[in-house]
Amino acid sequence: MTLSTYQIFGGLVTGLGFLVLVAALTSRSRNLLQERLVDEEDPKKVVVGEDWEGTSIRQRIFSPIAELASGVVNKLVPAAQLKDIETTLSNLGNPGGLTAGTFVALVVVLTVGLLALGLLVSSFGGLTPPLSIVVPVVFALGGVMYPRIKLQRLAKNRRKEIVLSLPDMLDLLTICVEAGLTIDAGIREIAFAYDNALALEFRRLLNEINLGRPRDEALALMAERNAVDELSSLSSAVIQSQRLGSGIGQTLRVQSEEVRRLRRQKAEESAQRAPLKMLFPMVLCIFPAIFLVLLGPAVVLVMSSAK
């Protein structure tokens, strides 16, 4: 019994994955052992550090592999591409602590895995060229394109969530400021009163301010990080109000009304585009059925008379 090309490829992929897993776990275990046994002040002193108890499987196995893969990717992938991915991940709030290097590594692993799956499908399915070549290529392209498309869709949904929740949170912030709270205290109140993407951004804003970043700079970074026009307008208005010394409460009230006006305009634009969007389903699905019902009997009569 001879080994086919697909079986050899599958064995190589499995072996390579096993070697990466062993290398990652070995490297991480050695670092953990050094951290547990060596004290910075007294190298001879044995320190009882944190045990594996309470740590998840993700922290024990997948996190070390992700760190190793991220380091390799950062050396191989161009910095401009990593910066673009990092911006998209930042717009999502860095879910799960995902970095650009880890994301690219996941894409590579998914692509190789789907390519191997496509080769197995072609092999055991008895496909012949060109299908035996097209199927693995399609699987590999799916591994390359799907994570990026999914990431962009999540970023779009998150921006939409921010826009929808911004007016109500601005109203509450306006009430807090007009009641005598400072802008930071008001942001703290609304940040923990809601549980959505904008509340998480306000919490991140407070953390940056507490760490010493100027408020103006933190607001500008929040607007740049999320790429939402309404949030950028709010940040610019708050920064300008603080610099000019005008009433922050009135500024927030105006911004709330402006956000609602923009949201109403977008809804009207969507309503005006609805007839155009409905045209294509009508032409492709409804009109053929209507023509079949109306012209079908006439066609049958014409064919009968012709005989």
C-alpha positions as YAML, in Angstrom:
chain: A
units: angstrom
residues:
- id: 1
  name: MET
  ca: [0.00, 0.00, 0.00]
- id: 2
  name: THR
  ca: [1.53, 3.28, -1.15]
- id: 3
  name: LEU
  ca: [1.02, 6.62, 0.49]
- id: 4
  name: SER
  ca: [-0.78, 9.25, -1.54]
- id: 5
  name: THR
  ca: [0.23, 12.90, -1.73]
- id: 6
  name: TYR
  ca: [-2.72, 13.92, 0.43]
- id: 7
  name: GLN
  ca: [-1.79, 11.45, 3.15]
- id: 8
  name: ILE
  ca: [1.78, 12.69, 3.18]
- id: 9
  name: PHE
  ca: [0.58, 16.31, 3.36]
- id: 10
  name: GLY
  ca: [-1.80, 15.45, 6.19]
- id: 11
  name: GLY
  ca: [0.98, 13.76, 8.12]
- id: 12
  name: LEU
  ca: [3.30, 16.73, 7.65]
- id: 13
  name: VAL
  ca: [0.63, 19.19, 8.84]
- id: 14
  name: THR
  ca: [-0.14, 17.03, 11.88]
- id: 15
  name: GLY
  ca: [3.53, 16.66, 12.75]
- id: 16
  name: LEU
  ca: [4.20, 20.37, 12.35]
- id: 17
  name: GLY
  ca: [1.24, 21.23, 14.59]
- id: 18
  name: PHE
  ca: [2.47, 18.79, 17.22]
- id: 19
  name: LEU
  ca: [5.97, 20.28, 17.17]
- id: 20
  name: VAL
  ca: [4.60, 23.82, 17.55]
- id: 21
  name: LEU
  ca: [2.42, 22.68, 20.45]
- id: 22
  name: VAL
  ca: [5.33, 20.98, 22.21]
- id: 23
  name: ALA
  ca: [7.67, 23.94, 21.63]
- id: 24
  name: ALA
  ca: [5.11, 26.42, 22.95]
- id: 25
  name: LEU
  ca: [4.26, 24.41, 26.02]
- id: 26
  name: THR
  ca: [7.93, 23.69, 26.76]
- id: 27
  name: SER
  ca: [8.92, 27.34, 26.44]
- id: 28
  name: ARG
  ca: [6.03, 28.55, 28.59]
- id: 29
  name: SER
  ca: [6.57, 25.86, 31.24]
- id: 30
  name: ARG
  ca: [10.21, 26.83, 31.57]
- id: 31
  name: ASN
  ca: [9.30, 30.50, 32.03]
- id: 32
  name: LEU
  ca: [6.64, 29.67, 34.63]
- id: 33
  name: LEU
  ca: [9.09, 27.48, 36.53]
- id: 34
  name: GLN
  ca: [11.65, 30.29, 36.63]
- id: 35
  name: GLU
  ca: [9.04, 32.76, 37.81]
- id: 36
  name: ARG
  ca: [7.91, 30.40, 40.58]
- id: 37
  name: LEU
  ca: [11.34, 29.44, 41.90]
- id: 38
  name: VAL
  ca: [13.47, 32.57, 41.46]
- id: 39
  name: ASP
  ca: [12.99, 35.70, 43.51]
- id: 40
  name: GLU
  ca: [14.34, 38.96, 42.10]
- id: 41
  name: GLU
  ca: [15.82, 40.05, 45.42]
- id: 42
  name: ASP
  ca: [17.21, 36.68, 46.50]
- id: 43
  name: PRO
  ca: [17.84, 34.17, 43.67]
- id: 44
  name: LYS
  ca: [18.45, 31.40, 46.22]
- id: 45
  name: LYS
  ca: [15.07, 31.88, 47.82]
- id: 46
  name: VAL
  ca: [12.30, 29.55, 46.74]
- id: 47
  name: VAL
  ca: [9.07, 31.42, 46.13]
- id: 48
  name: VAL
  ca: [5.71, 29.73, 46.11]
- id: 49
  name: GLY
  ca: [3.97, 31.51, 43.27]
- id: 50
  name: GLU
  ca: [0.54, 31.12, 41.79]
- id: 51
  name: ASP
  ca: [-0.38, 27.52, 41.10]
- id: 52
  name: TRP
  ca: [-2.21, 26.12, 38.05]
- id: 53
  name: GLU
  ca: [-5.30, 25.96, 40.23]
- id: 54
  name: GLY
  ca: [-7.89, 28.45, 39.05]
- id: 55
  name: THR
  ca: [-6.42, 28.83, 35.58]
- id: 56
  name: SER
  ca: [-8.42, 27.79, 32.54]
- id: 57
  name: ILE
  ca: [-7.43, 25.51, 29.68]
- id: 58
  name: ARG
  ca: [-7.13, 28.61, 27.51]
- id: 59
  name: GLN
  ca: [-4.54, 30.11, 29.85]
- id: 60
  name: ARG
  ca: [-2.59, 26.86, 30.17]
- id: 61
  name: ILE
  ca: [-2.42, 25.78, 26.53]
- id: 62
  name: PHE
  ca: [-3.81, 28.22, 24.00]
- id: 63
  name: SER
  ca: [-2.40, 31.44, 25.45]
- id: 64
  name: PRO
  ca: [1.26, 30.26, 25.26]
- id: 65
  name: ILE
  ca: [0.71, 29.05, 21.70]
- id: 66
  name: ALA
  ca: [-0.91, 32.37, 20.78]
- id: 67
  name: GLU
  ca: [2.00, 34.32, 22.28]
- id: 68
  name: LEU
  ca: [4.54, 32.22, 20.36]
- id: 69
  name: ALA
  ca: [2.62, 32.52, 17.10]
- id: 70
  name: SER
  ca: [2.13, 36.25, 17.60]
- id: 71
  name: GLY
  ca: [5.87, 36.76, 18.02]
- id: 72
  name: VAL
  ca: [6.59, 34.87, 14.80]
- id: 73
  name: VAL
  ca: [3.91, 36.79, 12.87]
- id: 74
  name: ASN
  ca: [5.18, 40.17, 14.07]
- id: 75
  name: LYS
  ca: [8.53, 39.38, 12.46]
- id: 76
  name: LEU
  ca: [7.15, 38.15, 9.14]
- id: 77
  name: VAL
  ca: [4.07, 40.29, 8.38]
- id: 78
  name: PRO
  ca: [4.53, 43.93, 7.22]
- id: 79
  name: ALA
  ca: [3.96, 46.53, 9.91]
- id: 80
  name: ALA
  ca: [1.40, 48.44, 7.81]
- id: 81
  name: GLN
  ca: [-0.84, 45.38, 7.53]
- id: 82
  name: LEU
  ca: [-0.54, 44.68, 11.24]
- id: 83
  name: LYS
  ca: [-1.43, 48.31, 11.96]
- id: 84
  name: ASP
  ca: [-4.59, 48.03, 9.87]
- id: 85
  name: ILE
  ca: [-5.65, 44.86, 11.69]
- id: 86
  name: GLU
  ca: [-4.80, 46.42, 15.05]
- id: 87
  name: THR
  ca: [-7.06, 49.39, 14.22]
- id: 88
  name: THR
  ca: [-9.95, 47.08, 13.37]
- id: 89
  name: LEU
  ca: [-9.44, 45.11, 16.57]
- id: 90
  name: SER
  ca: [-9.30, 48.35, 18.53]
- id: 91
  name: ASN
  ca: [-12.64, 49.37, 17.01]
- id: 92
  name: LEU
  ca: [-14.01, 46.13, 18.43]
- id: 93
  name: GLY
  ca: [-12.55, 46.81, 21.86]
- id: 94
  name: ASN
  ca: [-9.88, 44.09, 21.49]
- id: 95
  name: PRO
  ca: [-12.19, 41.13, 22.23]
- id: 96
  name: GLY
  ca: [-10.48, 38.49, 24.33]
- id: 97
  name: GLY
  ca: [-7.25, 40.47, 24.34]
- id: 98
  name: LEU
  ca: [-6.78, 39.57, 20.66]
- id: 99
  name: THR
  ca: [-3.78, 41.24, 19.02]
- id: 100
  name: ALA
  ca: [-2.95, 41.70, 15.35]
- id: 101
  name: GLY
  ca: [-0.22, 39.05, 15.48]
- id: 102
  name: THR
  ca: [-2.53, 36.53, 17.14]
- id: 103
  name: PHE
  ca: [-5.27, 37.26, 14.62]
- id: 104
  name: VAL
  ca: [-2.95, 36.67, 11.66]
- id: 105
  name: ALA
  ca: [-1.71, 33.48, 13.29]
- id: 106
  name: LEU
  ca: [-5.31, 32.30, 13.66]
- id: 107
  name: VAL
  ca: [-5.94, 33.08, 10.00]
- id: 108
  name: VAL
  ca: [-2.89, 31.05, 9.00]
- id: 109
  name: VAL
  ca: [-3.92, 28.10, 11.16]
- id: 110
  name: LEU
  ca: [-7.49, 28.23, 9.84]
- id: 111
  name: THR
  ca: [-6.28, 28.44, 6.24]
- id: 112
  name: VAL
  ca: [-3.91, 25.49, 6.60]
- id: 113
  name: GLY
  ca: [-6.55, 23.47, 8.43]
- id: 114
  name: LEU
  ca: [-9.22, 24.13, 5.78]
- id: 115
  name: LEU
  ca: [-6.70, 23.41, 3.01]
- id: 116
  name: ALA
  ca: [-5.96, 20.05, 4.61]
- id: 117
  name: LEU
  ca: [-9.70, 19.42, 4.96]
- id: 118
  name: GLY
  ca: [-10.22, 20.28, 1.30]
- id: 119
  name: LEU
  ca: [-7.47, 17.88, 0.29]
- id: 120
  name: LEU
  ca: [-9.06, 15.13, 2.38]
- id: 121
  name: VAL
  ca: [-12.45, 15.81, 0.80]
- id: 122
  name: SER
  ca: [-10.92, 15.65, -2.66]
- id: 123
  name: SER
  ca: [-9.04, 12.47, -1.82]
- id: 124
  name: PHE
  ca: [-11.79, 10.48, -0.12]
- id: 125
  name: GLY
  ca: [-14.51, 11.93, -2.34]
- id: 126
  name: GLY
  ca: [-12.82, 10.58, -5.44]
- id: 127
  name: LEU
  ca: [-12.77, 13.98, -7.14]
- id: 128
  name: THR
  ca: [-10.88, 14.35, -10.39]
- id: 129
  name: PRO
  ca: [-9.19, 17.42, -11.84]
- id: 130
  name: PRO
  ca: [-10.11, 20.21, -12.00]
- id: 131
  name: LEU
  ca: [-12.45, 19.71, -8.99]
- id: 132
  name: SER
  ca: [-9.69, 18.03, -6.98]
- id: 133
  name: ILE
  ca: [-7.74, 21.30, -7.27]
- id: 134
  name: VAL
  ca: [-10.61, 23.77, -7.03]
- id: 135
  name: VAL
  ca: [-12.07, 22.34, -3.80]
- id: 136
  name: PRO
  ca: [-8.88, 22.73, -1.67]
- id: 137
  name: VAL
  ca: [-8.29, 26.20, -3.11]
- id: 138
  name: VAL
  ca: [-11.85, 27.26, -2.25]
- id: 139
  name: PHE
  ca: [-11.45, 25.90, 1.28]
- id: 140
  name: ALA
  ca: [-8.15, 27.78, 1.71]
- id: 141
  name: LEU
  ca: [-9.64, 31.03, 0.37]
- id: 142
  name: GLY
  ca: [-12.48, 30.62, 2.86]
- id: 143
  name: GLY
  ca: [-9.93, 30.38, 5.66]
- id: 144
  name: VAL
  ca: [-8.26, 33.57, 4.45]
- id: 145
  name: MET
  ca: [-11.37, 35.66, 3.80]
- id: 146
  name: TYR
  ca: [-13.83, 34.58, 6.49]
- id: 147
  name: PRO
  ca: [-11.98, 35.94, 9.59]
- id: 148
  name: ARG
  ca: [-11.47, 39.34, 7.97]
- id: 149
  name: ILE
  ca: [-15.08, 39.56, 6.79]
- id: 150
  name: LYS
  ca: [-16.31, 38.48, 10.21]
- id: 151
  name: LEU
  ca: [-14.12, 41.07, 11.89]
- id: 152
  name: GLN
  ca: [-15.38, 43.87, 9.66]
- id: 153
  name: ARG
  ca: [-18.98, 42.84, 10.26]
- id: 154
  name: LEU
  ca: [-18.48, 42.84, 14.02]
- id: 155
  name: ALA
  ca: [-16.87, 46.29, 13.81]
- id: 156
  name: LYS
  ca: [-19.81, 47.59, 11.78]
- id: 157
  name: ASN
  ca: [-22.35, 46.19, 14.25]
- id: 158
  name: ARG
  ca: [-20.40, 47.68, 17.14]
- id: 159
  name: ARG
  ca: [-20.37, 51.13, 15.54]
- id: 160
  name: LYS
  ca: [-24.11, 50.84, 14.96]
- id: 161
  name: GLU
  ca: [-24.63, 49.92, 18.62]
- id: 162
  name: ILE
  ca: [-22.63, 52.98, 19.69]
- id: 163
  name: VAL
  ca: [-24.69, 55.29, 17.47]
- id: 164
  name: LEU
  ca: [-27.99, 53.88, 18.75]
- id: 165
  name: SER
  ca: [-27.04, 54.13, 22.43]
- id: 166
  name: LEU
  ca: [-25.34, 57.53, 22.25]
- id: 167
  name: PRO
  ca: [-28.43, 59.84, 22.54]
- id: 168
  name: ASP
  ca: [-29.83, 58.20, 25.69]
- id: 169
  name: MET
  ca: [-26.43, 58.13, 27.37]
- id: 170
  name: LEU
  ca: [-25.87, 61.76, 26.44]
- id: 171
  name: ASP
  ca: [-29.19, 62.71, 28.02]
- id: 172
  name: LEU
  ca: [-28.19, 60.99, 31.25]
- id: 173
  name: LEU
  ca: [-24.75, 62.61, 31.12]
- id: 174
  name: THR
  ca: [-26.39, 66.01, 30.63]
- id: 175
  name: ILE
  ca: [-28.61, 65.46, 33.66]
- id: 176
  name: CYS
  ca: [-25.60, 64.43, 35.77]
- id: 177
  name: VAL
  ca: [-23.57, 67.47, 34.74]
- id: 178
  name: GLU
  ca: [-26.44, 69.91, 35.25]
- id: 179
  name: ALA
  ca: [-27.04, 68.37, 38.68]
- id: 180
  name: GLY
  ca: [-23.57, 69.48, 39.75]
- id: 181
  name: LEU
  ca: [-21.30, 66.53, 38.89]
- id: 182
  name: THR
  ca: [-18.07, 67.00, 37.02]
- id: 183
  name: ILE
  ca: [-17.73, 65.62, 33.52]
- id: 184
  name: ASP
  ca: [-15.57, 62.74, 34.77]
- id: 185
  name: ALA
  ca: [-18.06, 61.85, 37.52]
- id: 186
  name: GLY
  ca: [-20.92, 62.01, 35.03]
- id: 187
  name: ILE
  ca: [-19.10, 59.72, 32.61]
- id: 188
  name: ARG
  ca: [-18.44, 57.32, 35.47]
- id: 189
  name: GLU
  ca: [-22.14, 57.25, 36.31]
- id: 190
  name: ILE
  ca: [-23.29, 56.41, 32.79]
- id: 191
  name: ALA
  ca: [-20.38, 54.04, 32.15]
- id: 192
  name: PHE
  ca: [-21.61, 51.72, 34.91]
- id: 193
  name: ALA
  ca: [-25.31, 52.39, 34.37]
- id: 194
  name: TYR
  ca: [-25.30, 50.72, 30.94]
- id: 195
  name: ASP
  ca: [-23.83, 47.53, 29.55]
- id: 196
  name: ASN
  ca: [-23.08, 48.14, 25.89]
- id: 197
  name: ALA
  ca: [-20.19, 49.03, 23.60]
- id: 198
  name: LEU
  ca: [-20.33, 52.75, 24.37]
- id: 199
  name: ALA
  ca: [-20.31, 52.11, 28.12]
- id: 200
  name: LEU
  ca: [-17.19, 49.99, 27.67]
- id: 201
  name: GLU
  ca: [-15.57, 52.81, 25.73]
- id: 202
  name: PHE
  ca: [-16.39, 55.29, 28.50]
- id: 203
  name: ARG
  ca: [-14.87, 52.90, 31.05]
- id: 204
  name: ARG
  ca: [-11.73, 52.70, 28.95]
- id: 205
  name: LEU
  ca: [-11.73, 56.50, 28.74]
- id: 206
  name: LEU
  ca: [-11.90, 56.76, 32.54]
- id: 207
  name: ASN
  ca: [-9.08, 54.27, 32.94]
- id: 208
  name: GLU
  ca: [-6.85, 56.29, 30.62]
- id: 209
  name: ILE
  ca: [-7.66, 59.51, 32.50]
- id: 210
  name: ASN
  ca: [-6.96, 57.82, 35.84]
- id: 211
  name: LEU
  ca: [-3.61, 56.63, 34.53]
- id: 212
  name: GLY
  ca: [-2.58, 60.22, 33.83]
- id: 213
  name: ARG
  ca: [-3.56, 60.83, 30.22]
- id: 214
  name: PRO
  ca: [-5.05, 64.32, 29.66]
- id: 215
  name: ARG
  ca: [-8.80, 64.34, 29.17]
- id: 216
  name: ASP
  ca: [-8.61, 66.07, 25.80]
- id: 217
  name: GLU
  ca: [-6.15, 63.52, 24.48]
- id: 218
  name: ALA
  ca: [-8.18, 60.61, 25.87]
- id: 219
  name: LEU
  ca: [-11.34, 61.92, 24.20]
- id: 220
  name: ALA
  ca: [-9.55, 62.36, 20.88]
- id: 221
  name: LEU
  ca: [-8.14, 58.84, 21.07]
- id: 222
  name: MET
  ca: [-11.59, 57.43, 21.84]
- id: 223
  name: ALA
  ca: [-13.04, 59.14, 18.77]
- id: 224
  name: GLU
  ca: [-10.16, 57.95, 16.58]
- id: 225
  name: ARG
  ca: [-10.36, 54.42, 17.97]
- id: 226
  name: ASN
  ca: [-14.04, 53.91, 17.17]
- id: 227
  name: ALA
  ca: [-14.33, 55.79, 13.85]
- id: 228
  name: VAL
  ca: [-17.90, 56.94, 14.58]
- id: 229
  name: ASP
  ca: [-18.80, 60.40, 13.27]
- id: 230
  name: GLU
  ca: [-21.23, 61.16, 16.08]
- id: 231
  name: LEU
  ca: [-18.68, 60.21, 18.73]
- id: 232
  name: SER
  ca: [-16.00, 62.29, 17.00]
- id: 233
  name: SER
  ca: [-18.35, 65.29, 16.99]
- id: 234
  name: LEU
  ca: [-19.08, 64.78, 20.69]
- id: 235
  name: SER
  ca: [-15.39, 64.57, 21.58]
- id: 236
  name: SER
  ca: [-14.57, 67.68, 19.57]
- id: 237
  name: ALA
  ca: [-17.43, 69.62, 21.17]
- id: 238
  name: VAL
  ca: [-16.43, 68.63, 24.71]
- id: 239
  name: ILE
  ca: [-12.78, 69.49, 24.07]
- id: 240
  name: GLN
  ca: [-13.71, 72.85, 22.57]
- id: 241
  name: SER
  ca: [-16.11, 73.61, 25.42]
- id: 242
  name: GLN
  ca: [-13.44, 72.93, 28.02]
- id: 243
  name: ARG
  ca: [-10.88, 75.09, 26.23]
- id: 244
  name: LEU
  ca: [-13.29, 78.03, 25.84]
- id: 245
  name: GLY
  ca: [-14.80, 77.63, 29.32]
- id: 246
  name: SER
  ca: [-18.39, 77.43, 28.08]
- id: 247
  name: GLY
  ca: [-21.14, 75.44, 29.81]
- id: 248
  name: ILE
  ca: [-20.59, 71.74, 29.32]
- id: 249
  name: GLY
  ca: [-24.24, 70.94, 30.08]
- id: 250
  name: GLN
  ca: [-25.56, 73.03, 27.20]
- id: 251
  name: THR
  ca: [-22.93, 71.55, 24.90]
- id: 252
  name: LEU
  ca: [-24.00, 68.03, 25.78]
- id: 253
  name: ARG
  ca: [-27.67, 68.87, 25.26]
- id: 254
  name: VAL
  ca: [-26.94, 70.29, 21.81]
- id: 255
  name: GLN
  ca: [-24.91, 67.22, 20.92]
- id: 256
  name: SER
  ca: [-27.73, 64.93, 22.02]
- id: 257
  name: GLU
  ca: [-30.21, 66.76, 19.79]
- id: 258
  name: GLU
  ca: [-27.71, 66.69, 16.93]
- id: 259
  name: VAL
  ca: [-27.16, 62.94, 17.25]
- id: 260
  name: ARG
  ca: [-30.91, 62.33, 17.19]
- id: 261
  name: ARG
  ca: [-31.28, 64.57, 14.13]
- id: 262
  name: LEU
  ca: [-28.52, 62.68, 12.29]
- id: 263
  name: ARG
  ca: [-30.07, 59.34, 13.22]
- id: 264
  name: ARG
  ca: [-33.44, 60.52, 11.92]
- id: 265
  name: GLN
  ca: [-31.83, 61.65, 8.66]
- id: 266
  name: LYS
  ca: [-30.15, 58.27, 8.21]
- id: 267
  name: ALA
  ca: [-33.48, 56.53, 8.80]
- id: 268
  name: GLU
  ca: [-35.12, 58.72, 6.15]
- id: 269
  name: GLU
  ca: [-32.30, 57.97, 3.71]
- id: 270
  name: SER
  ca: [-32.73, 54.25, 4.33]
- id: 271
  name: ALA
  ca: [-36.46, 54.56, 3.73]
- id: 272
  name: GLN
  ca: [-35.85, 56.37, 0.44]
- id: 273
  name: ARG
  ca: [-33.44, 53.65, -0.70]
- id: 274
  name: ALA
  ca: [-35.91, 50.87, 0.15]
- id: 275
  name: PRO
  ca: [-37.86, 51.02, -3.19]
- id: 276
  name: LEU
  ca: [-34.62, 50.68, -5.15]
- id: 277
  name: LYS
  ca: [-33.55, 47.70, -3.05]
- id: 278
  name: MET
  ca: [-36.97, 46.10, -3.52]
- id: 279
  name: LEU
  ca: [-36.70, 46.42, -7.30]
- id: 280
  name: PHE
  ca: [-34.16, 43.60, -7.75]
- id: 281
  name: PRO
  ca: [-36.12, 40.92, -5.79]
- id: 282
  name: MET
  ca: [-39.26, 41.93, -7.66]
- id: 283
  name: VAL
  ca: [-37.58, 41.62, -11.06]
- id: 284
  name: LEU
  ca: [-35.86, 38.34, -10.25]
- id: 285
  name: CYS
  ca: [-38.57, 36.59, -8.19]
- id: 286
  name: ILE
  ca: [-41.99, 38.19, -8.46]
- id: 287
  name: PHE
  ca: [-42.20, 39.31, -12.11]
- id: 288
  name: PRO
  ca: [-41.29, 35.89, -13.59]
- id: 289
  name: ALA
  ca: [-44.07, 34.27, -11.54]
- id: 290
  name: ILE
  ca: [-46.56, 36.95, -12.67]
- id: 291
  name: PHE
  ca: [-45.55, 36.53, -16.31]
- id: 292
  name: LEU
  ca: [-45.92, 32.78, -15.98]
- id: 293
  name: VAL
  ca: [-49.44, 33.11, -14.58]
- id: 294
  name: LEU
  ca: [-50.54, 35.75, -17.12]
- id: 295
  name: LEU
  ca: [-48.83, 34.49, -20.26]
- id: 296
  name: GLY
  ca: [-48.83, 30.76, -19.51]
- id: 297
  name: PRO
  ca: [-52.40, 30.08, -20.70]
- id: 298
  name: ALA
  ca: [-51.88, 32.19, -23.81]
- id: 299
  name: VAL
  ca: [-48.72, 30.27, -24.68]
- id: 300
  name: VAL
  ca: [-50.56, 26.97, -24.20]
- id: 301
  name: LEU
  ca: [-53.40, 28.12, -26.50]
- id: 302
  name: VAL
  ca: [-50.96, 29.30, -29.18]
- id: 303
  name: MET
  ca: [-49.08, 25.99, -29.09]
- id: 304
  name: SER
  ca: [-52.35, 24.04, -29.25]
- id: 305
  name: SER
  ca: [-53.62, 26.02, -32.23]
- id: 306
  name: ALA
  ca: [-50.31, 25.64, -34.03]
- id: 307
  name: LYS
  ca: [-50.65, 21.85, -33.86]
...
